[in-house]
Amino acid sequence: MINIDGSWGEGGGQILRTSLSLATITGQPVRIYCIRANRRKPGLAAQHLTSVRAAATLCQAQVRGDTLGSMTLEFIPTCAPQAGQYTFDVTEAREGGSAGAVTLILQTILIPLALANGNSQVILKGGTHVAWSPPVTYVEEVYLPILRQLGVQAEVKLNAWGWYPQGGGEVKLRVTGNKQPLGSLQLLERGALRQVRGLAVVTELPSHIPQRMANRAENLLQQAHLPAQIKPVRERGVAPGAGIFLTAEYEHSRAGFSALGRRGVPAERVAETAVQELMDFHAQAVPVDPFLGDQLLLPLALSSQTSEYRVASISKHLTTNAWVIEQFELANIVVEEEQGLVRIAPQAELGFW
């Protein structure tokens, strides 16, 4: 059994999710202790517990410690990940419901399903656009298109928007399984900027709010000589919510940036936050944004060849995720912080089952 210290490095939920994914894929049992020790409320929250249960369902794992607030978990897979039709609802993990991020569950199960035999359809219910987690729009516009270059065939459809604190969102994930090693990636240059696309959206709020977000974002980007088209949208939802989501599409890569509205913050300020993040990234002339930087590690560790990419900043999330992957002895990961260069050299053959 591999023992993972959940307080190492960044000490958050990514340690748990990566450990679950790799245990499910490889069949190696894992024990994680001090789970989320560096968080204000340590232990398993609703979205983490749902990730545990989702991964366990895929590989029929024997699990100990799968309760809210638990800081120790044993996860023992009993079979290879199984393709199929699944529903995972974050609201079921805690009495009174939860807006826990469904994208964190998606991160946990996506690669295991992509490496399974057969096709899968997964319904995920909970928070779709919440703070401190990648929004579903980022997964759709940035994460999945990059993974397609590696051979991961997956798509998401947003059926209902779910904001914090009510949640109530729903996403459909479709995955075409193929039990083959994933492709490698050489992403050192991003090429020219092709366009900036965006979505300014509200639910259960007046239509002038997304229009104001879109107008402000377009004006700022045009002033910076960045071609942009932002679409204002008013959707139906279970509760009020607002946000803006920008995708910068380059010749060789994509990057995503977003900001969520909250009570008392003008629509224009929300737009300015997202645009500033995009422009800061654009000025660095690198191909990979900080959010994607740590999420590429796991699929590339399962590749058949060495991969390299340059990232805007080496986050603690990235170095922590690299450490977890190396505990499974799947890849040698070298991070050159000054150059923003990440190199992943796979060390093991896929096919543990």
MOMOKA-V283041 format. One record per residue. N is the residue number from 1. RES is the residue in one letter. SS is DSSP state (H for helix, E for strand, L for the rest). PHI is phi in degrees with one decimal (none if undefined). PSI is psi in whole degrees, 0 to 359 (NA if undefined). Layout:
# MOMOKA-V283041
n: (N,N)
res: (RES,RES)
ss: (SS,SS)
phi: (PHI,PHI)
psi: (PSI,PSI)
This chain:
# MOMOKA-V283041
n: (1,2,3,4,5,6,7,8,9,10,11,12,13,14,15,16,17,18,19,20,21,22,23,24,25,26,27,28,29,30,31,32,33,34,35,36,37,38,39,40,41,42,43,44,45,46,47,48,49,50,51,52,53,54,55,56,57,58,59,60,61,62,63,64,65,66,67,68,69,70,71,72,73,74,75,76,77,78,79,80,81,82,83,84,85,86,87,88,89,90,91,92,93,94,95,96,97,98,99,100,101,102,103,104,105,106,107,108,109,110,111,112,113,114,115,116,117,118,119,120,121,122,123,124,125,126,127,128,129,130,131,132,133,134,135,136,137,138,139,140,141,142,143,144,145,146,147,148,149,150,151,152,153,154,155,156,157,158,159,160,161,162,163,164,165,166,167,168,169,170,171,172,173,174,175,176,177,178,179,180,181,182,183,184,185,186,187,188,189,190,191,192,193,194,195,196,197,198,199,200,201,202,203,204,205,206,207,208,209,210,211,212,213,214,215,216,217,218,219,220,221,222,223,224,225,226,227,228,229,230,231,232,233,234,235,236,237,238,239,240,241,242,243,244,245,246,247,248,249,250,251,252,253,254,255,256,257,258,259,260,261,262,263,264,265,266,267,268,269,270,271,272,273,274,275,276,277,278,279,280,281,282,283,284,285,286,287,288,289,290,291,292,293,294,295,296,297,298,299,300,301,302,303,304,305,306,307,308,309,310,311,312,313,314,315,316,317,318,319,320,321,322,323,324,325,326,327,328,329,330,331,332,333,334,335,336,337,338,339,340,341,342,343,344,345,346,347,348,349,350,351,352,353)
res: (M,I,N,I,D,G,S,W,G,E,G,G,G,Q,I,L,R,T,S,L,S,L,A,T,I,T,G,Q,P,V,R,I,Y,C,I,R,A,N,R,R,K,P,G,L,A,A,Q,H,L,T,S,V,R,A,A,A,T,L,C,Q,A,Q,V,R,G,D,T,L,G,S,M,T,L,E,F,I,P,T,C,A,P,Q,A,G,Q,Y,T,F,D,V,T,E,A,R,E,G,G,S,A,G,A,V,T,L,I,L,Q,T,I,L,I,P,L,A,L,A,N,G,N,S,Q,V,I,L,K,G,G,T,H,V,A,W,S,P,P,V,T,Y,V,E,E,V,Y,L,P,I,L,R,Q,L,G,V,Q,A,E,V,K,L,N,A,W,G,W,Y,P,Q,G,G,G,E,V,K,L,R,V,T,G,N,K,Q,P,L,G,S,L,Q,L,L,E,R,G,A,L,R,Q,V,R,G,L,A,V,V,T,E,L,P,S,H,I,P,Q,R,M,A,N,R,A,E,N,L,L,Q,Q,A,H,L,P,A,Q,I,K,P,V,R,E,R,G,V,A,P,G,A,G,I,F,L,T,A,E,Y,E,H,S,R,A,G,F,S,A,L,G,R,R,G,V,P,A,E,R,V,A,E,T,A,V,Q,E,L,M,D,F,H,A,Q,A,V,P,V,D,P,F,L,G,D,Q,L,L,L,P,L,A,L,S,S,Q,T,S,E,Y,R,V,A,S,I,S,K,H,L,T,T,N,A,W,V,I,E,Q,F,E,L,A,N,I,V,V,E,E,E,Q,G,L,V,R,I,A,P,Q,A,E,L,G,F,W)
ss: (L,E,E,E,E,L,L,L,L,L,L,L,H,H,H,H,H,H,H,H,H,H,H,H,H,H,L,L,L,E,E,E,E,L,L,L,L,L,L,L,L,L,L,L,L,H,H,H,H,H,H,H,H,H,H,H,H,H,H,L,L,E,E,E,L,L,L,L,L,L,L,E,E,E,E,E,L,L,L,L,L,L,L,L,E,E,E,E,E,H,H,H,H,L,L,L,L,L,L,L,E,H,H,H,H,H,H,H,H,H,H,H,H,H,L,L,L,L,E,E,E,E,E,E,E,E,E,L,E,L,L,L,L,L,L,H,H,H,H,H,H,H,H,H,H,H,H,H,L,L,L,L,E,E,E,E,E,E,E,E,E,L,E,L,L,L,E,L,E,E,E,E,E,E,E,E,L,L,L,L,L,E,L,L,L,E,E,L,L,L,L,L,E,E,E,E,E,E,E,E,E,E,E,L,L,L,H,H,H,H,H,H,H,H,H,H,H,H,H,H,H,H,H,L,L,L,L,E,E,E,E,E,E,E,E,L,E,L,L,L,E,E,E,E,E,E,E,E,E,E,L,L,L,E,E,E,E,E,E,E,L,L,L,L,L,L,H,H,H,H,H,H,H,H,H,H,H,H,H,H,H,H,H,H,L,L,L,E,L,H,H,H,H,H,H,H,H,H,H,H,H,L,E,L,L,L,E,E,E,E,E,L,L,L,L,H,H,H,H,H,H,H,H,H,H,H,H,L,L,L,E,E,E,E,E,E,L,L,L,L,E,E,E,E,E,E,L,L,L,L,L,L,L)
phi: (none,-79.4,-102.9,-119.3,-84.8,-70.5,-96.0,-67.6,57.8,-69.1,63.3,-116.8,-72.0,-63.0,-59.5,-63.7,-63.9,-65.3,-61.6,-64.2,-59.6,-71.3,-63.4,-63.5,-71.8,-91.3,82.5,-81.4,-67.0,-140.0,-120.9,-114.9,-123.2,55.4,-62.5,52.9,-63.9,-91.6,-99.5,-62.1,-116.9,-69.6,87.4,-76.2,-90.4,-58.3,-70.0,-73.0,-63.6,-65.5,-62.6,-60.2,-67.9,-66.4,-62.2,-63.5,-64.2,-64.4,-118.1,49.1,-74.6,-86.1,-129.5,-127.6,92.2,-89.4,-135.1,-57.8,83.8,-63.0,-108.7,-135.6,-139.4,-112.3,-134.4,-122.9,-65.6,-118.4,-157.5,-64.6,-58.3,-104.8,-68.3,165.7,-108.6,-134.9,-132.6,-127.6,-118.5,-62.7,-64.6,-77.3,-81.8,-142.5,-61.8,93.1,87.1,-162.8,-103.7,-53.4,-72.6,-72.2,-66.2,-72.0,-70.8,-57.7,-58.3,-70.3,-102.5,-61.1,-67.6,-55.1,-71.2,-65.9,-98.7,-86.0,-85.5,108.9,-99.3,-131.7,-132.1,-126.4,-99.8,-116.0,-121.8,151.7,-86.8,-101.1,-139.8,-132.1,-65.3,68.8,-143.8,-65.3,-70.9,-56.6,-60.7,-66.6,-59.1,-70.4,-91.8,-122.5,-62.8,-67.0,-59.3,-69.3,-65.0,-62.4,-65.7,-93.7,101.5,-83.3,-100.8,-150.7,-145.4,-123.3,-131.0,-86.7,-88.9,-154.9,-78.8,-134.4,-104.2,-76.4,-99.3,-78.8,69.7,80.2,-86.3,-146.4,-130.3,-106.7,-110.6,-115.0,-130.9,-95.6,-76.7,-156.8,-78.0,-133.3,-57.6,-76.5,-76.0,-95.3,-143.7,-119.5,-128.1,-105.0,-131.1,-98.8,76.7,-75.3,-72.9,-87.8,-169.2,-115.1,-108.2,-154.8,-134.7,-107.6,-133.2,-135.7,-125.6,54.8,-137.3,-62.9,-70.4,-70.6,-69.3,-64.0,-63.9,-66.6,-61.8,-64.2,-61.0,-65.1,-63.7,-62.8,-62.8,-64.2,-70.2,-66.0,-62.1,-88.6,61.7,-112.1,-63.7,-145.3,-138.4,-112.0,-100.0,-83.0,-138.6,-114.8,-109.4,-91.9,-155.9,-79.8,-157.8,-66.0,-169.1,-153.3,-172.6,-129.8,-134.4,-115.0,-123.3,-97.6,-103.0,-105.3,-59.7,-118.3,-154.9,-135.5,-144.0,-130.8,-145.9,-152.2,-148.9,-104.3,-76.9,-151.0,-57.3,91.8,-103.0,-60.0,-56.8,-63.6,-66.8,-60.2,-61.9,-61.1,-62.3,-67.0,-64.8,-62.9,-61.0,-63.1,-68.4,-62.3,-66.1,-58.9,-69.0,-84.6,57.9,-118.2,-86.2,-118.4,-77.8,-60.2,-70.6,-71.7,-53.5,-85.0,-78.3,-78.1,-60.2,-64.3,-62.4,-72.7,-68.4,-99.7,-80.1,-99.0,-140.7,-71.0,-121.4,-140.7,-154.0,-108.1,-123.0,-61.1,-154.8,-88.7,-84.3,-67.1,-57.8,-65.6,-66.2,-67.8,-63.4,-61.4,-62.1,-61.4,-59.9,-68.9,-66.1,-90.1,55.6,-92.9,-156.1,-98.0,-114.7,-112.6,-116.9,-102.1,-63.8,-63.8,-89.0,63.5,-106.1,-121.8,-125.4,-119.9,-111.2,-59.0,-116.1,-132.5,-80.5,-74.4,130.1,-71.8,-81.9)
psi: (129,131,125,127,108,353,359,141,241,334,32,201,342,326,315,311,316,319,317,315,312,325,318,318,316,339,4,126,150,144,124,126,163,44,127,40,335,11,159,321,91,172,184,119,180,316,330,319,321,323,319,312,325,311,320,324,320,322,16,48,148,129,138,137,16,70,156,134,352,137,3,135,134,132,112,100,148,354,166,155,134,128,156,193,125,155,128,122,115,328,339,348,344,136,131,357,179,149,26,145,123,337,334,327,318,316,324,320,346,307,318,319,325,334,4,164,117,172,152,151,126,129,126,128,135,221,127,333,89,158,151,17,149,129,157,325,323,317,317,319,335,302,306,319,323,318,332,331,339,355,5,115,102,152,153,150,127,111,329,138,138,112,163,141,359,329,227,11,165,136,139,125,128,131,129,109,145,106,69,152,145,161,166,177,130,100,79,338,144,343,190,152,124,314,161,120,154,162,120,117,147,156,139,35,162,151,343,339,309,328,319,320,315,315,315,317,314,319,315,318,324,322,329,7,37,116,131,147,112,126,120,135,138,115,167,146,174,347,162,146,158,150,164,139,118,138,123,116,117,176,321,355,176,156,149,147,146,164,141,142,156,161,131,352,120,151,321,324,322,314,318,323,312,319,320,319,317,314,325,318,314,325,341,344,40,159,338,127,162,329,317,332,316,338,343,340,312,308,325,335,341,13,174,354,166,141,153,144,158,134,151,323,146,101,163,331,316,310,326,316,321,318,316,314,321,337,336,0,39,329,153,120,123,127,116,97,319,322,352,32,134,130,127,116,103,141,352,152,137,139,46,334,NA)
